[in-house]
Every structure is written in C-alpha cells, then in structure tokens.
Amino acid sequence: LKNIEKVKKKLRESFNCRFSKVYEYQAVGFDGPDFLNFVVNFFTDFQVEEVEKVISRIEEEMGRQEEQRGFSNRIIDIDLLLFGDLISENTKNIPHRNLKDCIFVLEPLVELSPNAAHPINKKTFKEILNNLGGK
C-alpha cells in the first residue's frame, strides 16, 4: 500500500484525480503475490503521448525496471485504459486490450464509471463486467 500512496501522490502532481478503492487479485499468468489494483479517472488538456510520458516517468521514479514486463511480479504497473473515445493501435492499444475481459481491470473501473461505454463495442463497463460474472 505504501507504493500505491506514492503513485497516487505522483499522479496528483500532474492531474486532478479521482481514485477507486484498492482491489486485491491473485496473480495471473505466473506464481506470485497477489496484485493490488485501482483505477484513476482524470481530465487533462495533455495529448495522449504526453500522458504516456508522465506514466512512464512515474513508473521509472518508482523503480520499475524494463525487465518487469508481461506476466511477472513488478513494483508498479500503470496502464492507460482509456483516453476519451480514442481508438488507437499504435505503440499503446487504446482502449487497453484487457478492458473488455479482465475482472481485475473492470471492477475498479465500474466503481468510478459504471455507465461509461467501451469506445469499440459501445457496451457500458457495468454491462461488460456483469457478462463476465463480476459484481
């Protein structure tokens, strides 16, 4: 939780943030400690590339190493899930590829924005979560 508080503080330095509660999930794709996840919602005048730079800088400041990718234990992992209604498949997929099928992403997102719609399939995140058997 100490790292989460540090990340929240760093995010607040760049954005006006609203945070979900912290959720605990079992590690997926490897044996490791449980993950702590939360979602942050913010509005910004930054372009998507600028937001990605802020995220990368925060991960580096927190001690994230390049080898801490994929299915592995890592000190911090900040994913850009959505950027308004943007649909992009450049270096970062937006909306995030896990946004439609991972409870560990959807539950905290639904807490903050249950009636927001997925930019591609237009279903609300609450509908998507309910179809997965979530809360």
Accessible surface in RSA format (square Angstrom, percent):
REM  Atomic radii and reference values for relative SASA: ProtOr
REM  Chains: A
REM  Algorithm: Lee & Richards
REM  Probe-radius: 1.40
REM  Slices: 20
REM RES _ NUM      All-atoms   Total-Side   Main-Chain    Non-polar    All polar
REM                ABS   REL    ABS   REL    ABS   REL    ABS   REL    ABS   REL
RES LEU A   1   134.45  74.9 104.78  75.0  29.67  74.6 104.87  73.6  29.58  79.6
RES LYS A   2   154.99  75.6 143.81  88.2  11.19  26.6  93.77  84.4  61.22  65.2
RES ASN A   3    50.23  34.6  48.92  47.3   1.32   3.2   9.82  23.6  40.41  39.1
RES ILE A   4    11.67   6.6  11.66   8.7   0.01   0.0  11.66   8.4   0.01   0.0
RES GLU A   5    96.91  55.6  92.38  69.9   4.54  10.8  48.75  94.3  48.16  39.3
RES LYS A   6    96.74  47.2  92.98  57.1   3.76   8.9  54.97  49.5  41.77  44.5
RES VAL A   7     1.80   1.2   1.80   1.6   0.00   0.0   1.80   1.6   0.00   0.0
RES LYS A   8    24.60  12.0  24.60  15.1   0.00   0.0   0.79   0.7  23.81  25.4
RES LYS A   9   132.69  64.7 132.16  81.1   0.53   1.3  78.65  70.8  54.04  57.6
RES LYS A  10    48.14  23.5  47.52  29.2   0.61   1.5  14.65  13.2  33.49  35.7
RES LEU A  11     4.55   2.5   4.55   3.3   0.00   0.0   4.55   3.2   0.00   0.0
RES ARG A  12   130.92  55.0 111.62  56.9  19.30  45.9  49.03  67.0  81.89  49.6
RES GLU A  13   121.73  69.9  80.42  60.8  41.31  98.3  46.46  89.9  75.26  61.5
RES SER A  14    35.00  29.6   9.73  13.0  25.27  58.2   9.43  20.1  25.57  35.8
RES PHE A  15    12.04   6.0   1.17   0.7  10.87  28.3   8.99   5.5   3.05   8.7
RES ASN A  16   136.32  94.0 117.68 113.7  18.64  44.9  37.20  89.5  99.13  95.8
RES CYS A  17    26.43  20.0   0.00   0.0  26.43  62.1   1.14   2.9  25.29  27.3
RES ARG A  18   124.45  52.3 121.13  61.7   3.31   7.9  69.34  94.8  55.11  33.4
RES PHE A  19    39.26  19.6  15.82   9.8  23.44  61.0  15.82   9.6  23.44  67.1
RES SER A  20     3.10   2.6   0.00   0.0   3.10   7.1   0.40   0.8   2.70   3.8
RES LYS A  21   119.56  58.3 108.17  66.4  11.39  27.1  70.51  63.5  49.05  52.2
RES VAL A  22    44.79  29.5  21.09  19.1  23.70  57.1  21.09  18.3  23.70  64.3
RES TYR A  23    24.57  11.5  20.37  11.6   4.21  10.9  15.24  11.5   9.33  11.5
RES GLU A  24   112.63  64.7  85.07  64.4  27.56  65.6  24.01  46.4  88.62  72.4
RES TYR A  25    37.16  17.3  31.85  18.1   5.31  13.8  37.16  27.9   0.00   0.0
RES GLN A  26   144.72  80.9 136.45  99.7   8.27  19.7  38.60  82.2 106.12  80.5
RES ALA A  27    21.85  20.1   2.47   3.8  19.37  44.1   2.47   3.5  19.37  51.3
RES VAL A  28    80.09  52.7  73.23  66.3   6.85  16.5  76.63  66.6   3.46   9.4
RES GLY A  29    58.93  72.7   0.00   N/A  58.93  72.7  26.01  71.4  32.92  73.7
RES PHE A  30    50.40  25.2  28.45  17.6  21.96  57.1  41.62  25.2   8.78  25.1
RES ASP A  31   150.78 105.6 121.92 121.3  28.86  68.2  40.81  96.0 109.97 109.7
RES GLY A  32    37.03  45.7   0.00   N/A  37.03  45.7  14.75  40.5  22.28  49.9
RES PRO A  33    83.00  60.5  68.39  62.3  14.60  53.1  81.26  67.1   1.74  10.8
RES ASP A  34    72.70  50.9  50.82  50.6  21.88  51.7   9.41  22.2  63.29  63.1
RES PHE A  35    48.56  24.3  44.93  27.8   3.62   9.4  48.56  29.4   0.00   0.0
RES LEU A  36    74.04  41.2  51.43  36.8  22.61  56.8  51.43  36.1  22.61  60.9
RES ASN A  37    32.95  22.7  29.09  28.1   3.85   9.3  10.59  25.5  22.36  21.6
RES PHE A  38    41.45  20.7  18.56  11.5  22.90  59.6  18.56  11.2  22.90  65.5
RES VAL A  39    13.47   8.9  10.24   9.3   3.23   7.8  13.47  11.7   0.00   0.0
RES VAL A  40    35.16  23.1  18.86  17.1  16.30  39.3  18.86  16.4  16.30  44.2
RES ASN A  41    39.52  27.2  33.41  32.3   6.11  14.7   8.75  21.1  30.77  29.7
RES PHE A  42    42.54  21.3  19.79  12.3  22.75  59.2  20.98  12.7  21.56  61.7
RES PHE A  43   180.78  90.4 165.56 102.5  15.22  39.6 168.72 102.3  12.06  34.5
RES THR A  44    45.59  32.4  10.26  10.4  35.33  84.2  15.69  21.1  29.91  45.2
RES ASP A  45   146.91 102.9 118.60 118.0  28.31  66.9  40.19  94.6 106.73 106.4
RES PHE A  46    75.90  38.0  70.18  43.5   5.73  14.9  71.04  43.1   4.87  13.9
RES GLN A  47   116.33  65.1 115.79  84.6   0.54   1.3  34.34  73.1  82.00  62.2
RES VAL A  48    17.91  11.8  17.22  15.6   0.69   1.7  17.22  15.0   0.69   1.9
RES GLU A  49    92.39  53.0  90.92  68.8   1.47   3.5  52.44 101.4  39.95  32.6
RES GLU A  50    77.52  44.5  76.00  57.5   1.52   3.6  30.55  59.1  46.98  38.4
RES VAL A  51     0.00   0.0   0.00   0.0   0.00   0.0   0.00   0.0   0.00   0.0
RES GLU A  52    27.81  16.0  26.00  19.7   1.81   4.3  11.23  21.7  16.58  13.5
RES LYS A  53   147.85  72.1 140.33  86.1   7.52  17.9  88.99  80.1  58.87  62.7
RES VAL A  54    17.30  11.4  16.41  14.9   0.89   2.2  17.22  15.0   0.08   0.2
RES ILE A  55    10.69   6.1  10.69   8.0   0.00   0.0  10.69   7.7   0.00   0.0
RES SER A  56    46.63  39.4  45.72  61.0   0.91   2.1  22.88  48.7  23.76  33.3
RES ARG A  57    97.71  41.0  94.73  48.3   2.98   7.1  59.19  80.9  38.53  23.4
RES ILE A  58     0.00   0.0   0.00   0.0   0.00   0.0   0.00   0.0   0.00   0.0
RES GLU A  59    11.43   6.6  11.43   8.6   0.00   0.0   1.66   3.2   9.76   8.0
RES GLU A  60   124.87  71.7 108.48  82.1  16.39  39.0  37.43  72.4  87.44  71.4
RES GLU A  61    91.31  52.4  53.23  40.3  38.08  90.7  37.92  73.3  53.39  43.6
RES MET A  62    16.62   8.6   4.74   3.1  11.88  28.3   6.28   5.3  10.35  13.7
RES GLY A  63    31.39  38.7   0.00   N/A  31.39  38.7  24.93  68.4   6.46  14.5
RES ARG A  64    18.38   7.7   7.23   3.7  11.16  26.6   3.42   4.7  14.97   9.1
RES GLN A  65    89.17  49.9  87.30  63.8   1.87   4.5  19.65  41.8  69.51  52.7
RES GLU A  66   129.08  74.1 117.40  88.8  11.68  27.8  65.23 126.2  63.85  52.1
RES GLU A  67   137.40  78.9 107.23  81.1  30.17  71.8  71.25 137.8  66.15  54.0
RES GLN A  68    38.31  21.4  37.44  27.4   0.87   2.1   9.56  20.3  28.75  21.8
RES ARG A  69   111.84  47.0 100.41  51.2  11.43  27.2  54.54  74.5  57.30  34.7
RES GLY A  70    53.32  65.8   0.00   N/A  53.32  65.8  41.98 115.2  11.34  25.4
RES PHE A  71   144.30  72.2 122.06  75.6  22.25  57.9 122.95  74.5  21.35  61.1
RES SER A  72    30.64  25.9  28.49  38.0   2.15   5.0  30.64  65.3   0.00   0.0
RES ASN A  73    87.19  60.1  73.21  70.8  13.97  33.6  18.32  44.1  68.87  66.6
RES ARG A  74    50.84  21.3  30.96  15.8  19.88  47.3   4.92   6.7  45.92  27.8
RES ILE A  75    74.20  42.2  51.76  38.6  22.44  54.1  61.35  44.2  12.85  34.9
RES ILE A  76    19.23  10.9  15.09  11.2   4.14  10.0  19.23  13.8   0.00   0.0
RES ASP A  77    55.42  38.8  28.80  28.7  26.62  62.9  10.21  24.0  45.21  45.1
RES ILE A  78    24.09  13.7  17.41  13.0   6.68  16.1  20.34  14.6   3.75  10.2
RES ASP A  79    69.05  48.4  47.09  46.9  21.96  51.9   7.50  17.6  61.56  61.4
RES LEU A  80    21.40  11.9  12.64   9.0   8.77  22.0  13.82   9.7   7.58  20.4
RES LEU A  81    25.83  14.4  23.13  16.5   2.70   6.8  23.13  16.2   2.70   7.3
RES LEU A  82    45.69  25.4  32.56  23.3  13.13  33.0  32.58  22.9  13.11  35.3
RES PHE A  83    50.13  25.1  44.78  27.7   5.35  13.9  47.81  29.0   2.32   6.6
RES GLY A  84    63.66  78.5   0.00   N/A  63.66  78.5  44.48 122.1  19.18  43.0
RES ASP A  85   119.88  84.0 103.09 102.6  16.79  39.7  31.34  73.8  88.54  88.3
RES LEU A  86    65.30  36.4  55.26  39.5  10.03  25.2  62.56  43.9   2.73   7.4
RES ILE A  87    92.04  52.4  66.94  49.9  25.10  60.5  66.94  48.2  25.10  68.1
RES SER A  88    19.33  16.3  13.03  17.4   6.30  14.5  13.07  27.8   6.26   8.8
RES GLU A  89   148.94  85.5 118.40  89.6  30.53  72.7  38.54  74.5 110.40  90.1
RES ASN A  90    94.11  64.9  66.03  63.8  28.08  67.6  44.76 107.7  49.35  47.7
RES THR A  91   131.90  93.8  93.60  94.9  38.30  91.3  90.03 120.9  41.87  63.3
RES LYS A  92    91.11  44.4  88.35  54.2   2.76   6.6  50.41  45.4  40.71  43.4
RES ASN A  93    65.41  45.1  56.06  54.2   9.34  22.5   9.47  22.8  55.94  54.1
RES ILE A  94     3.73   2.1   2.20   1.6   1.53   3.7   2.42   1.7   1.31   3.6
RES PRO A  95    10.19   7.4   3.38   3.1   6.82  24.8   3.38   2.8   6.82  42.4
RES HIS A  96    20.84  11.4  18.44  12.8   2.39   6.1  12.36  12.7   8.47   9.9
RES ARG A  97   152.96  64.2 142.29  72.5  10.67  25.4  56.06  76.6  96.91  58.7
RES ASN A  98    39.69  27.4  39.69  38.4   0.00   0.0   0.00   0.0  39.69  38.4
RES LEU A  99     0.08   0.0   0.08   0.1   0.00   0.0   0.08   0.1   0.00   0.0
RES LYS A 100   104.23  50.9  96.33  59.1   7.90  18.8  72.02  64.8  32.22  34.3
RES ASP A 101    77.47  54.3  59.36  59.1  18.11  42.8  25.49  60.0  51.98  51.8
RES CYS A 102    23.64  17.9  20.37  22.7   3.28   7.7   3.28   8.3  20.37  22.0
RES ILE A 103    61.91  35.2  57.80  43.1   4.11   9.9  57.80  41.6   4.11  11.1
RES PHE A 104    53.44  26.7  51.64  32.0   1.79   4.7  51.64  31.3   1.79   5.1
RES VAL A 105    14.56   9.6  12.27  11.1   2.29   5.5  14.56  12.7   0.00   0.0
RES LEU A 106     0.00   0.0   0.00   0.0   0.00   0.0   0.00   0.0   0.00   0.0
RES GLU A 107    20.16  11.6  16.60  12.6   3.56   8.5   2.70   5.2  17.46  14.3
RES PRO A 108     0.65   0.5   0.65   0.6   0.00   0.0   0.65   0.5   0.00   0.0
RES LEU A 109    10.21   5.7  10.21   7.3   0.00   0.0  10.21   7.2   0.00   0.0
RES VAL A 110    18.61  12.2  16.96  15.4   1.65   4.0  16.96  14.7   1.65   4.5
RES GLU A 111    79.75  45.8  46.85  35.4  32.90  78.3  37.26  72.1  42.49  34.7
RES LEU A 112    19.66  11.0   8.90   6.4  10.76  27.1   9.09   6.4  10.58  28.5
RES SER A 113    20.76  17.5  15.22  20.3   5.54  12.8  12.48  26.6   8.28  11.6
RES PRO A 114    44.44  32.4  44.44  40.5   0.00   0.0  44.44  36.7   0.00   0.0
RES ASN A 115   118.72  81.9 100.64  97.3  18.08  43.5  32.65  78.6  86.07  83.2
RES ALA A 116    41.73  38.4  27.82  42.9  13.91  31.6  38.72  54.5   3.01   8.0
RES ALA A 117    46.86  43.1  31.09  48.0  15.77  35.9  31.09  43.8  15.77  41.8
RES HIS A 118     6.26   3.4   6.21   4.3   0.05   0.1   3.90   4.0   2.36   2.7
RES PRO A 119     4.48   3.3   1.10   1.0   3.38  12.3   3.47   2.9   1.01   6.3
RES ILE A 120   101.12  57.5  80.75  60.2  20.37  49.1  83.03  59.8  18.09  49.1
RES ASN A 121    63.66  43.9  40.32  39.0  23.34  56.2  33.42  80.4  30.24  29.2
RES LYS A 122   142.27  69.4 124.20  76.2  18.07  43.0  91.59  82.4  50.68  54.0
RES LYS A 123    97.92  47.8  96.15  59.0   1.77   4.2  52.93  47.6  44.99  47.9
RES THR A 124    34.66  24.7  34.66  35.1   0.00   0.0  31.82  42.7   2.85   4.3
RES PHE A 125     0.22   0.1   0.22   0.1   0.00   0.0   0.22   0.1   0.00   0.0
RES LYS A 126    99.81  48.7  99.81  61.2   0.00   0.0  43.77  39.4  56.04  59.7
RES GLU A 127    87.48  50.2  84.66  64.0   2.81   6.7  33.74  65.3  53.73  43.9
RES ILE A 128    10.37   5.9   8.88   6.6   1.49   3.6  10.08   7.3   0.29   0.8
RES LEU A 129     2.19   1.2   2.19   1.6   0.00   0.0   2.19   1.5   0.00   0.0
RES ASN A 130    75.23  51.9  57.84  55.9  17.39  41.9  22.51  54.2  52.72  51.0
RES ASN A 131   111.33  76.8  75.01  72.5  36.31  87.4  29.10  70.0  82.23  79.5
RES LEU A 132    70.51  39.3  44.95  32.2  25.56  64.3  49.38  34.7  21.13  56.9
RES GLY A 133    65.48  80.7   0.00   N/A  65.48  80.7  34.25  94.0  31.22  69.9
RES GLY A 134    21.56  26.6   0.00   N/A  21.56  26.6   5.96  16.3  15.61  35.0
RES LYS A 135   161.57  78.8 125.11  76.8  36.46  86.8 122.84 110.6  38.72  41.2
END  Absolute sums over single chains surface
CHAIN  1 A     8436.5       6664.6       1771.8       4420.9       4015.5
END  Absolute sums over all chains
TOTAL          8436.5       6664.6       1771.8       4420.9       4015.5
